[in-house]
Amino acid sequence: MCLAQLCKSPINYTGNKYRILPQFIKYFPKNVNKCMDLFTGGATVAINFIANEIIAVDNNPRVINLLKFLKKQDYDKLMNKIDNTIELYGLSNSYKNGYTYYKKYVEGNNGLKKYNIEGFNKLKKDYNALKNKNTDKANLYLYLLMIYAFNNDIRFNSKGEFNLPVGKTDMNKNNRNKLKRYIDICNDKKIEFICKDFRKINIKDFNDIEFIYADPPYLITDAVYNENDGWGKQEEIALLSMLDKLNNNGIKFALSNVLQKKNLNVKNEILYNWLEKNKEKYFINKIDYNYRSASYNKKNRDGLEEEVLITNYKVEE
Ligand SMILES: C[S@@+](CC[C@H](N)C(=O)[O-])C[C@H]1O[C@@H](n2cnc3c(N)ncnc32)[C@H](O)[C@@H]1O
């Protein structure tokens, strides 16, 4: 499978695996009927799985609800609603009006920031004031907030409020294309989104699952989703014990992680010990950091983090 065929998520998610996906795909087992993406985040891996049935799990209700909401949409009708909301909030629409229309508002390399700041802040206030965050309106607002936010990111504070400032871009052609492809893929493939803590997943309920991909927050890196509800030693141990159970049940797994940060001399001791204990059963496949995007993790451009894909099967070359 080549990169050109891979699909980008409509959600620009911190830690998403798009750039290193071509490497993963060759490590993933072939001819899988049913599989699971256990920490799906923006669903980058889930939507690119080749399987008859895909189950995508994450414990972040906002992200799962947004993915579910976008999945069930008719693209043209959704775009109508999006364009109307953009107009309602006085946000830029460079796709419709052309970028030159907004040139006089552009200062330095701040893109559409100045033009959008007022409308974006109003949208953010209105979204944060909504009591129910899982209505069509709330999901549409959240999607637009992400599109117009700094780095097109999604981020909430400890009170659950969307808390990013305005960004430089808008609902441009690129974002429209990503959304359309995502909706098309969801119509073509059987993808189910489940909002659950991974510890609540009872593998017996999914006994026909053949392969599970796990991309948890990394214990020794400082990703943003560790900030609020945290990923600690307990979660790490629970996950590794779940993977052992999967292995005992004959289910294939692949686990993404970082073994060590070379510059800081920091090791994930729990993971190291687990691998040492299971060295006959589990395989460490090195991931080439050059595939990472510049925004993914700048610190790693020199390969200072040892990123790996751990599998309980030998990779078929
Ligand atoms: C590294 S990100 C996954 C990125 C994803 N593979 C992608 O390409 O977009 C890790 C995800 O784990 C989720 N998560 C954290 N703790 C969790 C838990 N206890 N159970 C389920 N998901 C959890 C976070 O919400 C986050 O989306």
Ligand as a Chemical Component Dictionary entry (heavy atoms), coordinates in Angstrom:
data_LIG
# 
_chem_comp.id                   LIG 
_chem_comp.type                 NON-POLYMER 
_chem_comp.pdbx_formal_charge   0 
_chem_comp.three_letter_code    LIG 
# 
loop_
_chem_comp_atom.comp_id 
_chem_comp_atom.atom_id 
_chem_comp_atom.alt_atom_id 
_chem_comp_atom.type_symbol 
_chem_comp_atom.charge 
_chem_comp_atom.model_Cartn_x 
_chem_comp_atom.model_Cartn_y 
_chem_comp_atom.model_Cartn_z 
_chem_comp_atom.pdbx_ordinal 
LIG C1  C1  C 0  -1.536 8.579  20.915 1  
LIG S1  S1  S 1  -3.233 8.992  20.986 2  
LIG C2  C2  C 0  -3.860 8.014  19.683 3  
LIG C3  C3  C 0  -3.628 8.654  18.336 4  
LIG C4  C4  C 0  -4.260 7.885  17.198 5  
LIG N1  N1  N 0  -3.591 6.617  16.954 6  
LIG C5  C5  C 0  -4.256 8.700  15.909 7  
LIG O1  O1  O 0  -3.565 8.305  14.944 8  
LIG O2  O2  O -1 -4.938 9.746  15.874 9  
LIG C6  C6  C 0  -3.768 8.171  22.425 10 
LIG C7  C7  C 0  -5.286 8.176  22.667 11 
LIG O3  O3  O 0  -5.565 7.386  23.819 12 
LIG C8  C8  C 0  -6.746 7.888  24.419 13 
LIG N2  N2  N 0  -6.790 7.381  25.814 14 
LIG C9  C9  C 0  -6.081 7.802  26.888 15 
LIG N3  N3  N 0  -6.361 7.062  27.965 16 
LIG C10 C10 C 0  -7.267 6.136  27.572 17 
LIG C11 C11 C 0  -7.957 5.074  28.234 18 
LIG N4  N4  N 0  -7.760 4.847  29.531 19 
LIG N5  N5  N 0  -8.805 4.283  27.524 20 
LIG C12 C12 C 0  -9.024 4.533  26.200 21 
LIG N6  N6  N 0  -8.408 5.544  25.506 22 
LIG C13 C13 C 0  -7.550 6.325  26.184 23 
LIG C14 C14 C 0  -6.593 9.395  24.306 24 
LIG O4  O4  O 0  -7.864 10.009 24.365 25 
LIG C15 C15 C 0  -5.914 9.527  22.940 26 
LIG O5  O5  O 0  -6.869 9.785  21.948 27 
# 
loop_
_chem_comp_bond.comp_id 
_chem_comp_bond.atom_id_1 
_chem_comp_bond.atom_id_2 
_chem_comp_bond.value_order 
_chem_comp_bond.pdbx_ordinal 
LIG C1  S1  SING 1  
LIG S1  C2  SING 2  
LIG S1  C6  SING 3  
LIG C2  C3  SING 4  
LIG C3  C4  SING 5  
LIG C4  N1  SING 6  
LIG C4  C5  SING 7  
LIG C5  O1  DOUB 8  
LIG C5  O2  SING 9  
LIG C6  C7  SING 10 
LIG C7  O3  SING 11 
LIG C7  C15 SING 12 
LIG O3  C8  SING 13 
LIG C8  N2  SING 14 
LIG C8  C14 SING 15 
LIG N2  C9  SING 16 
LIG N2  C13 SING 17 
LIG C9  N3  DOUB 18 
LIG N3  C10 SING 19 
LIG C10 C11 SING 20 
LIG C10 C13 DOUB 21 
LIG C11 N4  SING 22 
LIG C11 N5  DOUB 23 
LIG N5  C12 SING 24 
LIG C12 N6  DOUB 25 
LIG N6  C13 SING 26 
LIG C14 O4  SING 27 
LIG C14 C15 SING 28 
LIG C15 O5  SING 29 
# 
